[in-house]
Amino acid sequence: MTAAQAAEEKVSALSKEFAQKATVTGRKLTKEEQKAAKKAAKKQERAKLAEESRRISSTLSAARFAEDGTTPRDHLENFAAFAKFDRNGLQLTLKAFARGAEGGVPPEVLKACFDMTEANMKASYEESGWGWNALKKQRELESEEARLLVAFDTDDVPRAFLHFRFEREEDQLVLYVYEVQVDQATCARKGVGRHIMLLAELIARRAGMDWVCLTVLNCNEAAAKFYERLGYKMDETSPQVSQMEGEEDASYTILSKRCGAKPATASA
Ligand SMILES: CC(C)(COP(=O)(O)OP(=O)(O)OC[C@H]1O[C@@H](n2cnc3c(N)ncnc32)[C@H](O)[C@@H]1OP(=O)(O)O)[C@@H](O)C(=O)NCCC(=O)NCCS
């Protein structure tokens, strides 16, 4: 029996006992009895919160790490069929990378992902007013939290990638898409972006996440249309929703999509 269940039983037993007393004697509960009932109810609430917090932590840990609790999970192991993209004249193979996983993240893969991001995003960052901070982007990609799905062509050249992380936002579990980048010269508008985002959604759902979230710069209209097409909506944490009157317009929007279902097994 869990702590929350035990507390719940205690509250229920106490209420029954008090109700019985009140019915038999026709009297109201004494102050002490009321105090005891309140105390038990508070204890029950605390135990419930603690149990929920434990559930969230263990789901997050199981999402990030394999059974040993320390090695990053191979997020493609259950999705072999999605690791190939063979459409619209492209033949790509997806591979998963993370620091601490077998093979880590090879420096040439990190460099290719960074270069693709810079080529695609530098102008938008500058236009947005955020400015382009190469070091910050590199650090983001190299973070221990970062999980990468990289699509290689037949010459083993990275042509698209997705950087995501599993995060907790209060009592919600989120797969946060930090980056989705497609090589514009060779692969744009051929379904690769959609494929890799759908894969991320499947991974999120299997891992028991509640949401897939991401941030898009408002000046990046193509990306906004892309996410809209995939069903993403403005999140309630987006500055446009939470903004106080008189504050300046934000240069970005937070989008989200609800994950469909909970994992098939607790360890998934
Ligand atoms: C935005 C991006 C991820 C889209 O990936 P993609 O592989 O080119 O897009 P897809 O072919 O999967 O497009 C799926 C749908 O999204 C929409 N879409 C994609 N690119 C679009 C664009 N440039 N303009 C309008 N709609 C677009 C379309 O509805 C498209 O479906 P359709 O081609 O059947 O009409 C990719 O072009 C990219 O890397 N852009 C530069 C980097 C970037 O902005 N990343 C997002 C940062 S938040």
Ligand as a Chemical Component Dictionary entry (heavy atoms), coordinates in Angstrom:
data_LIG
# 
_chem_comp.id                   LIG 
_chem_comp.type                 NON-POLYMER 
_chem_comp.pdbx_formal_charge   0 
_chem_comp.three_letter_code    LIG 
# 
loop_
_chem_comp_atom.comp_id 
_chem_comp_atom.atom_id 
_chem_comp_atom.alt_atom_id 
_chem_comp_atom.type_symbol 
_chem_comp_atom.charge 
_chem_comp_atom.model_Cartn_x 
_chem_comp_atom.model_Cartn_y 
_chem_comp_atom.model_Cartn_z 
_chem_comp_atom.pdbx_ordinal 
LIG C1  C1  C 0 10.776 24.468 -41.171 1  
LIG C2  C2  C 0 11.389 23.115 -41.533 2  
LIG C3  C3  C 0 11.763 22.389 -40.251 3  
LIG C4  C4  C 0 10.332 22.312 -42.292 4  
LIG O1  O1  O 0 10.868 21.069 -42.650 5  
LIG P1  P1  P 0 10.652 20.521 -44.150 6  
LIG O2  O2  O 0 11.190 19.174 -44.236 7  
LIG O3  O3  O 0 11.207 21.533 -45.089 8  
LIG O4  O4  O 0 9.075  20.574 -44.255 9  
LIG P2  P2  P 0 8.049  19.404 -44.698 10 
LIG O5  O5  O 0 8.310  19.056 -46.120 11 
LIG O6  O6  O 0 8.078  18.314 -43.736 12 
LIG O7  O7  O 0 6.693  20.223 -44.607 13 
LIG C5  C5  C 0 5.508  19.757 -43.981 14 
LIG C6  C6  C 0 4.435  20.809 -44.156 15 
LIG O8  O8  O 0 4.797  21.998 -43.436 16 
LIG C7  C7  C 0 4.424  23.168 -44.188 17 
LIG N1  N1  N 0 5.637  23.879 -44.582 18 
LIG C8  C8  C 0 6.914  23.446 -44.551 19 
LIG N2  N2  N 0 7.759  24.396 -44.957 20 
LIG C9  C9  C 0 7.009  25.455 -45.284 21 
LIG C10 C10 C 0 7.305  26.749 -45.799 22 
LIG N3  N3  N 0 8.557  27.119 -46.069 23 
LIG N4  N4  N 0 6.284  27.585 -46.027 24 
LIG C11 C11 C 0 5.003  27.233 -45.780 25 
LIG N5  N5  N 0 4.652  26.011 -45.290 26 
LIG C12 C12 C 0 5.642  25.145 -45.047 27 
LIG C13 C13 C 0 3.705  22.665 -45.423 28 
LIG O9  O9  O 0 2.335  22.606 -45.122 29 
LIG C14 C14 C 0 4.278  21.283 -45.590 30 
LIG O10 O10 O 0 3.420  20.388 -46.240 31 
LIG P3  P3  P 0 3.357  20.391 -47.876 32 
LIG O11 O11 O 0 4.755  20.451 -48.380 33 
LIG O12 O12 O 0 2.645  19.104 -48.157 34 
LIG O13 O13 O 0 2.569  21.596 -48.240 35 
LIG C15 C15 C 0 12.655 23.219 -42.423 36 
LIG O14 O14 O 0 12.367 23.781 -43.663 37 
LIG C16 C16 C 0 13.807 23.980 -41.816 38 
LIG O15 O15 O 0 14.764 23.357 -41.366 39 
LIG N6  N6  N 0 13.758 25.318 -41.853 40 
LIG C17 C17 C 0 14.865 26.145 -41.390 41 
LIG C18 C18 C 0 15.111 25.967 -39.923 42 
LIG C19 C19 C 0 13.900 26.304 -39.095 43 
LIG O16 O16 O 0 13.252 27.309 -39.280 44 
LIG N7  N7  N 0 13.633 25.426 -38.131 45 
LIG C20 C20 C 0 12.566 25.612 -37.188 46 
LIG C21 C21 C 0 13.093 26.391 -36.035 47 
LIG S1  S1  S 0 11.821 26.735 -34.854 48 
# 
loop_
_chem_comp_bond.comp_id 
_chem_comp_bond.atom_id_1 
_chem_comp_bond.atom_id_2 
_chem_comp_bond.value_order 
_chem_comp_bond.pdbx_ordinal 
LIG C1  C2  SING 1  
LIG C2  C3  SING 2  
LIG C2  C4  SING 3  
LIG C2  C15 SING 4  
LIG C4  O1  SING 5  
LIG O1  P1  SING 6  
LIG P1  O2  DOUB 7  
LIG P1  O3  SING 8  
LIG P1  O4  SING 9  
LIG O4  P2  SING 10 
LIG P2  O5  DOUB 11 
LIG P2  O6  SING 12 
LIG P2  O7  SING 13 
LIG O7  C5  SING 14 
LIG C5  C6  SING 15 
LIG C6  O8  SING 16 
LIG C6  C14 SING 17 
LIG O8  C7  SING 18 
LIG C7  N1  SING 19 
LIG C7  C13 SING 20 
LIG N1  C8  SING 21 
LIG N1  C12 SING 22 
LIG C8  N2  DOUB 23 
LIG N2  C9  SING 24 
LIG C9  C10 SING 25 
LIG C9  C12 DOUB 26 
LIG C10 N3  SING 27 
LIG C10 N4  DOUB 28 
LIG N4  C11 SING 29 
LIG C11 N5  DOUB 30 
LIG N5  C12 SING 31 
LIG C13 O9  SING 32 
LIG C13 C14 SING 33 
LIG C14 O10 SING 34 
LIG O10 P3  SING 35 
LIG P3  O11 DOUB 36 
LIG P3  O12 SING 37 
LIG P3  O13 SING 38 
LIG C15 O14 SING 39 
LIG C15 C16 SING 40 
LIG C16 O15 DOUB 41 
LIG C16 N6  SING 42 
LIG N6  C17 SING 43 
LIG C17 C18 SING 44 
LIG C18 C19 SING 45 
LIG C19 O16 DOUB 46 
LIG C19 N7  SING 47 
LIG N7  C20 SING 48 
LIG C20 C21 SING 49 
LIG C21 S1  SING 50 
# 
